[in-house]
Amino acid sequence: CMPDEELLYDLADLFKVFGDTTRIKMLYALMGQELCVADLAELIGATQSAVSHQLRTLKQSHLVKFRRDGRNILYSLADDHVYTMLNQGMSHICE
């Protein structure tokens, strides 16, 4: 049966978040490790302001979580679903 219209809308919004190369790079960089904005920016070759801007979107979509460590804020993938979605997507395009 067809899911509720609102759920379909939310699902479409979630997939839109994956439609940006910078955000995809950030998610890959956060696989298995926590990073602060500066390290994340350096790792993916983007500015800290660009990374901060994209982190806002990733947090709103519940793809990334964060914790405070002293004066630093460390970011990581929100859960295993994010990892699974990236892996499934990669498998699909590599077939």
ZAPA-687856 format. One record per atom (N, C-alpha, C): x, y, z. Coordinates in steps of 0.02 Angstrom, whole numbers, padded with zeros to 5 digits, always signed. Layout:
residues N
XYZ...
***
This chain:
residues 95
+00042-00060+00000+00000+00000+00000+00044+00062+00000+00016+00116-00025+00052+00179-00031+00059+00214+00037+00121+00233+00055+00130+00270+00119+00093+00337+00118+00081+00362+00177+00049+00426+00186+00085+00481+00147+00047+00527+00120+00075+00582+00079+00130+00621+00116+00119+00634+00180+00167+00672+00219+00233+00634+00227+00228+00568+00236+00289+00526+00241+00327+00527+00175+00292+00525+00119+00324+00527+00054+00360+00594+00044+00329+00647+00067+00358+00714+00063+00423+00716+00104+00420+00689+00165+00479+00687+00208+00535+00645+00178+00517+00590+00147+00567+00546+00116+00601+00582+00057+00561+00617+00017+00589+00656-00039+00637+00709-00013+00618+00742+00042+00662+00792+00073+00728+00762+00096+00724+00702+00126+00784+00668+00149+00831+00654+00091+00803+00629+00036+00845+00614-00022+00875+00676-00053+00841+00733-00048+00869+00796-00074+00934+00813-00038+00937+00796+00027+00997+00812+00066+01058+00775+00038+01047+00716+00010+01101+00677-00019+01121+00704-00088+01086+00754-00113+01098+00781-00180+01151+00834-00183+01199+00833-00138+01251+00884-00136+01318+00850-00122+01367+00861-00166+01431+00827-00161+01468+00844-00096+01465+00907-00075+01498+00927-00013+01469+00889+00046+01403+00884+00049+01372+00847+00105+01390+00773+00102+01393+00744+00043+01412+00673+00035+01484+00664+00060+01529+00709+00040+01599+00705+00064+01602+00708+00140+01562+00753+00169+01562+00761+00242+01538+00697+00276+01486+00667+00249+01460+00605+00278+01512+00549+00274+01546+00545+00217+01599+00494+00211+01656+00508+00260+01674+00572+00268+01728+00590+00314+01710+00572+00386+01646+00574+00402+01624+00560+00470+01612+00486+00484+01622+00444+00434+01612+00372+00444+01665+00347+00494+01642+00322+00550+01687+00291+00598+01730+00339+00638+01718+00404+00631+01758+00451+00671+01720+00515+00685+01738+00547+00740+01710+00613+00757+01760+00666+00733+01733+00720+00707+01776+00775+00685+01747+00842+00704+01792+00890+00716+01769+00959+00727+01765+00992+00658+01735+01051+00655+01725+01086+00592+01791+01097+00555+01843+01119+00592+01907+01134+00560+01937+01072+00527+01936+01016+00563+01964+00953+00535+01923+00928+00476+01858+00934+00483+01813+00912+00429+01825+00954+00366+01832+01019+00375+01845+01064+00319+01911+01047+00284+01962+01035+00324+02028+01018+00296+02025+00952+00258+01991+00903+00288+01987+00837+00258+01952+00836+00190+01899+00876+00183+01861+00874+00120+01880+00932+00073+01925+00976+00095+01947+01031+00053+01894+01084+00043+01860+01102+00097+01810+01155+00094+01825+01206+00149+01793+01264+00144+01803+01314+00197+01763+01295+00259+01784+01321+00316+01748+01306+00378+01677+01333+00376+01668+01391+00343+01601+01419+00340+01555+01376+00296+01583+01349+00242+01543+01304+00199+01524+01241+00237+01571+01214+00275+01559+01154+00314+01506+01168+00368+01512+01224+00403+01463+01242+00454+01393+01248+00424+01390+01280+00366+01326+01289+00332+01294+01221+00315+01334+01175+00288+01308+01110+00269+01292+01066+00330+01330+01075+00383+01316+01037+00445+01246+01054+00471+01226+01116+00464+01159+01136+00486+01106+01094+00450+01113+01087+00385+01067+01046+00346+01069+00973+00367+01129+00947+00378+01136+00877+00398+01107+00864+00468+01114+00913+00512+01086+00906+00580+01009+00909+00577+00982+00955+00537+00909+00962+00531+00878+00898+00503+00916+00863+00461+00891+00801+00432+00907+00740+00475+00936+00751+00533+00953+00698+00580+01002+00647+00550+01047+00671+00507+01098+00628+00478+01163+00633+00518+01171+00688+00553+01232+00701+00592+01212+00721+00663+01252+00698+00711+01241+00719+00780+01306+00752+00805+01302+00784+00862+01361+00818+00888+01363+00814+00963+01423+00823+00990+01432+00826+01063+01486+00877+01078+01478+00909+01135+01528+00958+01156+01584+00923+01194+01646+00941+01177+01705+00915+01211+01748+00975+01230+01737+01000+01291+01771+01062+01311+01747+01119+01268+01793+01151+01232+01774+01207+01188+01758+01183+01117+01772+01120+01103+01760+01093+01037+01690+01062+01031+01663+01063+00971+01603+01024+00956+01623+00972+00905+01611+00909+00922+01629+00853+00879+01568+00824+00845+01573+00813+00781+01518+00788+00740+01530+00716+00721+01475+00678+00714+01479+00609+00692+01414+00591+00657+01414+00533+00623+01353+00510+00591+01300+00495+00645+01238+00511+00630+01185+00505+00680+01173+00432+00699+01174+00387+00650+01161+00316+00663+01183+00273+00604+01175+00208+00611+01196+00161+00559+01155+00169+00495+01096+00198+00499+01056+00207+00438+01092+00250+00387+01127+00301+00410+01163+00346+00365+01217+00307+00328+01254+00267+00365+01307+00225+00336+01276+00177+00284+01220+00146+00302+01186+00099+00258+01162+00133+00194+01133+00192+00201+01108+00227+00142+01164+00245+00094+01221+00267+00121+01278+00283+00078+01304+00220+00044+01311+00166+00082+01336+00103+00053+01289+00076-00001+01224+00078+00013+01175+00054-00037+01179+00096-00100+01183+00161-00092+01189+00206-00150+01251+00192-00191+01307+00182-00156+01370+00168-00190+01367+00101-00226+01338+00051-00194+01329-00015-00226+01287-00008-00289+01235+00031-00286+01190+00040-00342+01225+00070-00402+01266+00122-00391+01299+00155-00448+01360+00116-00472+01386+00071-00431+01445+00032-00451+01427-00034-00486+01362-00050-00490+01342-00113-00521+01357-00114-00595
***
